[in-house]
């Protein structure tokens, strides 16, 4: 869908002969490529540390000793965080998601809630729950 929109915009502006349209097309292509190539890596290390990284850039690390509870939760990315990505919500909530509306929610001992968008939330919940006990 995003790619089709980008192609349509590019074709439209290709036929318009101006410097501004060239810049707009180039910007559209860069944004579309960035959206297609973005990735989120969520890992649990052998030492029991949960880490989330966008494009390899560390976004959040949580030691297993900091974890009070783990659960899979349905939520509204738009309502709760204003969309997907590396987001901050009300009441100390943070989200690291790319798509969907189901996340593994880690609650720390200080009450912070961290929403992690992963492909297999039930599996991650089981692993983390085992480590926390």
C-alpha positions in Angstrom: 0.0 0.0 0.0 2.7 2.5 1.0 4.8 1.4 -2.0 1.9 1.8 -4.4 1.3 5.3 -3.0 4.9 6.3 -3.4 5.0 5.0 -7.0 1.8 7.0 -7.8 3.2 10.2 -6.3 6.5 9.7 -8.1 4.8 9.2 -11.5 2.6 12.2 -10.9 5.4 14.5 -10.1 7.7 13.0 -12.8 5.5 14.6 -15.4 5.5 17.9 -13.6 8.6 19.8 -14.7 9.9 21.7 -11.7 12.7 21.6 -9.1 10.1 21.4 -6.3 8.5 18.3 -7.7 12.0 16.6 -8.0 12.7 17.3 -4.3 9.2 16.1 -3.3 9.7 12.8 -5.3 13.2 12.3 -3.8 11.8 12.9 -0.3 8.9 10.5 -0.8 11.3 7.8 -2.0 13.6 8.3 1.0 10.7 8.1 3.4 9.2 5.0 1.8 12.6 3.3 1.8 13.1 4.2 5.5 9.7 2.8 6.4 10.3 -0.4 4.4 13.8 -1.0 5.9 13.0 -0.1 9.6 13.4 -3.0 12.0 12.9 -3.6 15.7 15.0 -6.3 17.4 13.8 -7.5 20.9 16.1 -10.0 22.6 16.4 -11.7 25.9 20.1 -12.4 26.7 21.4 -15.4 28.6 22.1 -13.1 31.5 18.4 -12.2 31.7 18.5 -8.7 30.1 15.7 -7.7 27.7 16.8 -5.2 25.0 15.0 -3.4 22.3 16.8 -1.9 19.3 15.7 0.1 16.3 18.1 -0.2 13.3 20.6 -1.6 15.8 20.5 1.5 18.0 19.8 0.5 21.6 16.4 1.9 22.7 15.8 0.2 26.0 17.4 -2.3 28.3 15.7 -3.9 31.2 17.4 -6.2 33.7 15.4 -9.2 34.8 15.7 -8.1 38.4 13.8 -4.9 37.5 10.8 -6.9 36.2 7.8 -7.1 38.5 5.3 -8.6 36.0 4.9 -9.7 32.4 1.7 -10.1 30.4 0.4 -10.1 26.8 -2.0 -7.2 26.3 -4.2 -5.9 23.5 -3.9 -2.1 23.3 -4.6 0.8 20.9 -1.3 2.2 19.5 -3.0 5.3 18.2 -4.9 6.1 21.4 -2.3 5.0 23.9 0.9 6.2 22.2 -0.1 8.2 19.1 1.1 5.5 16.7 3.8 2.9 16.3 7.6 3.2 16.8 9.6 4.3 19.8 6.8 6.1 21.8 6.1 7.6 25.1 2.6 7.4 26.7 0.9 8.8 29.8 1.8 7.5 33.2 5.4 6.4 32.4 4.3 4.0 29.6 6.8 3.4 26.7 6.2 1.4 23.5 8.6 -0.2 21.1 6.4 -1.4 18.3 6.2 -1.5 14.5 2.7 -2.9 13.8 -0.2 -4.6 15.4 -2.2 -4.0 18.6 -0.8 -6.8 20.8 2.3 -6.4 22.9 4.3 -8.0 25.7 4.0 -5.6 28.5 6.7 -5.6 31.1 5.9 -3.8 34.3 9.0 -2.8 36.4 9.1 -2.6 40.2 8.9 1.2 39.9 5.6 1.0 38.0 7.0 1.7 34.5 5.1 -0.2 31.7 7.1 -1.1 28.6 5.2 -2.4 25.6 7.2 -4.6 23.2 5.8 -5.5 19.8 7.1 -8.9 19.0 6.1 -11.6 16.4 5.3 -14.2 19.0 4.1 -12.5 22.2 3.0 -15.6 24.0 6.4 -17.3 23.6 8.2 -14.2 24.9 5.8 -13.9 27.8 6.5 -17.6 28.8 10.3 -17.1 28.6 10.2 -13.9 30.7 7.8 -15.3 33.2 10.1 -18.2 33.7 13.1 -15.9 34.2 11.3 -13.7 36.7 10.4 -16.5 39.0 
